[in-house]
Amino acid sequence: MERMELVYSRERTRQQSAEVDDRELAIRARAGDAIAFETLVLRKTPAVVSVARRIIGDADEARDVAQLVFLRVWDSLARYDEKYSFNTWLYRIATNLSIDFLRANRSRAKAHGATLHLVRGREAALEEEATFALESSQVAELFERVSEDLSEKQKAAFVLREIDGLDSKDVAKILGCGESTVRNHLFNARKALQKKLRREFPNLFRRWSRQ
């Protein structure tokens, strides 16, 4: 009977935690609430895996990195400041570990290409670079080739801003740089993408440059 009551009590606590926002869950987890942390892990794993996969380029390795991310989160909760967004703090950990993993891969072998779904540019233009749209299958093929030409920070900035749709201010916080640096990373990433498109897909480049 006592065991059944204990199981019921834990399940009720999980249900209650599911209704709490991220910041409060992080505060509870920081105080040692394992169920609050479990709720955060379940809630945030898809987003963490997604950003890691886009930066690293491999789904299985992204899941491995996601596990490392939540281990780091658990170890670092004492330093989390609830005055700031939990999402931004989590994305910074996920992005930094993904960048570290990508750098390690590049030191061992040629980097994996990321499969990204590029949408029309969120802005009419960035500096003098026009945005353009690509079919997802063509983007996947293109990024398999172009990703090795981007620095880790350029790739991360592009993923966070153009794919995940974060504000430049949040991207800057995650990458630990200024917004002007984020804009510079995006400019260079787009420039590399266009250069690769012009060289290896000339017909597509002429077609999309007219759009």
N, C-alpha and C positions, 0 to 999 in steps of 0.2 A: 504494500500500500504506500509506504513512504517513498519507494522507488518510483512508482507511478506519479506521485505528487511532484517529485523532483523533476521528472521528465516533462510534466505538464508546465511546471514553473519555468523551466528553461525555454520551452517552446513559446510560452507567452511572452517571455523577455525578448526573444528573437523577433516576434511579431511587433512588439512595441518599438524595438530598435529600428525596424524597417521603416517606421513612420518619422524617424528623427532625421534632421538634416545633417549634411556631411560635417560641418564645423562642430556640432554638438557631439556627434559620434567620435570625432577625433579627440575632443576634450575628454570624453568618457574613456576612450581607449588609452589615452595618456595616463589616466588615473588607474589603469590596470583592468579595465572592463574588457574581457576577452570576447564577449558576444558582440560588443560594439565594434571591435576591430574586425571580427568575422563578417559583420554586416558591411563594413567598408570594403573589405576585400571582394566580397561577392558583388557589390554594387559597382565597384570601379575596375574590376578585372577586364571587362570587354574594352573599355576605353584605353587602358594601359597597354593591352596586347595590340590594339589597333595602331597606336602611335609608334610602338616599338617595331611592329611589322613594317610600317611605312618607312621608317628610318633604316632598319636593318635589311629588309627585303626578304625575310624568310619567316614563315608562320611558326614553325617549330621552335626556332631560336628566339622568336619574339615571346613565346610562352615561357621559355626558360628565363628570359630577361624579366618578364613580369613577376615571376616568383622572387627574383633577386630584388626587384623594386619593393615588394611588400615586406620583405625581410629588412630592407633598409628603412622603410617607413616605420616599422615596429621599433627598430633600434634608435630611430631619430625622433620619435614622438615627443620626447622630453624637450626638444628644441623647437617644436611647432608653436608658432605664435598665432593664437586664434583671432588676432586683429586682422589677419590676412586670409585670403581665400584658400581653403584646403585644396581645391582643384589646382590652383596655380602652384602650390607647394608640391603636390603630387606629380604634376606634369614636369616640374623641374627635375625631380628625382628620376622619373621615367626617361626623360630626354637625355639627361647626363649619362645614365647607365647605358642607354641605347647608343649614344655617341661613343662611349668608352668601348662597348662591344664591337661597334663598327670599326673603330680604329685598330682594335686588336686583330680583327679579321683581315683588315687591309695590310697589317704588318706581316701576316702569315701568308696571305694569298690575295688574289684579285677580289675586290669587294663584291658582295652580292648586290644585284640591282634591285631597287625597290619597285614594286608594282603599285602604282598610284592611279587614282581616278582624278584626272585633271578636269576641272570645270572651267567655265568662262571666268576670266579674271574678275575679281571682286571689285576692282577699280577700273575706270575707263583706261587708265594708263599709269604706269609707274615710271617716273622720269620720262624718257623718250621711247620706252618699250611698249608696244601695243600688245594687248592680251589677245588670246586666240583660243578656240575650242577644238578639242580632239575627241574622237571616239575612244571609249575606254580601252578597247583592245589594242588600238594603235598607241595609246599612251603607255600601256604596259610594255609594249615592245620598245618604244622609244626610251623609256626610263631604264630598261635593262641595259641600254647602251650609254645613256647620258649620266647615270648616277655616279659612275666612277670618276667623272670629271668634276663633280661637285665636292666641295669640302664638307666635312661633317656638319659644321655649323650652317652652311648654306642649305644643305639638305634638310636639317632639322627645322630651320626657319621656314622653308617652303612648305614642309608638311604641316607645321603648326598653324601657319597663317592661311595658306591657300587650300589645304585639304581639310584640316580640322576647324577652320574658320575662327580662330582666336584673334582677338584684337592685337594690334602691333605692340601695345603697351604690355599686355600679358606675355606675349612672345619674348619681349625684351627682359621681363622679370625672370622667365623660365631659363633663358639662355645667359642671363647675367650680363647683359650689355645694354647699350642705349637704343632707343627707337631708331635713330639714324643708322646705327649698325645693322639693325634688322632690315631696314629698307635697302641698305647696301647689299646684304646677303640675298634678298629677294631679287634685286636688280641683276646681280651676277648670275643667280640661278636661272632666271628667265633668259638672260643673254646666252648662257651655255645651252639651254634648251633650244633656242631659236637657231643657234649656230649648228647644233647637231641635226636639227630638222632640215636646215637648208642644205647641209652637206650630204646627209644620208637619205633624206626623203624630199628631194627637190620638188617633185610634183605636188606633194602635200603642202609643202611650204608655200609654193606659188598660189595654191588654192586657198589656204587659210589666211595668207597675208592680204588677200583681197576682201576678206569678210569684214 
